Amino acid sequence: MSVLLTNIGELVTNDPEHGAGLGVVPRAAVVVEAGRIAWTGPATRAPAADVAVDLGGRCVLPGFVDSHSHTVFAGDRAAEFAARMTGEPYTGGGIATTVAATRAAGEETLRARGQALVREMLGQGTTTVEIKSGYGQDVATEARMLRIARELTPETTFLGAHTVPAEYADDRAGYVELVTGPMLAACAPHARWIDVFCEPAATTAFDEDEARTVLLAGMRAGLLARVHGNQLAPGPGVRLAVEVGAASVDHCTHLSDADVDALAGSWTEGAAGTVATLLPAVEFSTRSPYPDARRLLAAGVPVALATDCNPGSGYSSSMSFVVALAVREMRMSPAEAVWSATAGGAAALRRDDVGDLRVGARADLTVLDAPNHLYLAYRPGVPLVHEVWKDGAQV
Ligand SMILES: [Zn+2]
């Protein structure tokens, strides 16, 4: 059965056939068939379909692709957030709090939280989400997190090397051996990606050599690489990501000229390079300086935007909020921000079937109660998502 979505005020396709950037078609229509985009263009030229749906002049864009989240966990760190915002001393354990709660939680508790967050994301227009492990930091809990994440999305990431857990504080090499040995063996069957928090400035994160060991072990096990890097201070994360051919390096808050050159250079030979994924909801929630998006864009580096939804450094699941932050705080244009939240996220996940509305792409669509995409940043905090379609069906 084919479905004609018509009377679209503005259609964002990210399809070069409809022009550069967002590939916007005004007064548009879309034909969906068998879960895929069959046709896009001006409504007056739309072909016939079995069913027609009038979208009342609303804006339609590709479903958001949230390429970085930590949405399977237990516990809550609201008190830590409040303390950070008010300058009160806080003696909580930070990520160790979440690790302890996640280890102690039953499988059903973890599954229910993950399902609820993914549902919350879908209701806000996110049709593709990546989910990481990293709050288990032991073999059984990491594998449990990834089994649950795999029920929720195909984009699952093994992040056993999130931090060094307290019991390995005096044996970092032993923890890297665990992560690259038995933990990897238990987790790789449930994961598509290998990730590491490469941040030598943080004592519980991983230095360049440790991070390289983790990434190469994951790649030998058949996983694709992505990296947490350069969040808290300048460091080797970005260049290591480019060195191993990672699809994305995430955070990119503290970059040297050499880092920017390495990212730009990764795209020069025609092959897919390393995307710079920016997570401004973390800088918002930790009251930290934002990444310099304009510097990356000026160098021609593809930029993705994602939520990093997690209980500690930023607990927003809203891609609309991230778009608004990118525009207001990082000086991205609304069009750049929407591209980065859709096509950019797809590039960061090396996916060519989501993030745009080219013919043949998955029919994952977000319909806004707004005439155009500018409203995402122009009306921050307002729930503008009218309806969401995934694989050609309204959800
Ligand atoms: Zn993260």
Boltz pocket constraint, residues with backbone or C-beta under 6 A from the ligand:
constraints:
  - pocket:
      binder: B
      contacts: [[A, 68], [A, 69], [A, 70], [A, 228], [A, 308]]
      max_distance: 6.0
